[in-house]
């Protein structure tokens, strides 16, 4: 993979770790389902050398935002807020990488 692709895959790995540590997802299959895809989506994308699409992450953000709006549990809301921040950071990083890739 190109250095940009490798960097995007690293962003995905970091995000996966963060979401697992927070307790939002339990693993790769869970992340795939949370992004609105089938359970093998993330693993297949990674195996082929592709990173998660921004659209999939946007779907995940929308889903978690809805969950946050619907819950009154303060701890769950805090976890969701941290997760949304991590996803937003990943999206921004991927956009920067894509811009650098287009300019090179």
Beta strands, then each sheet from edge to edge (+ up, - down):
end
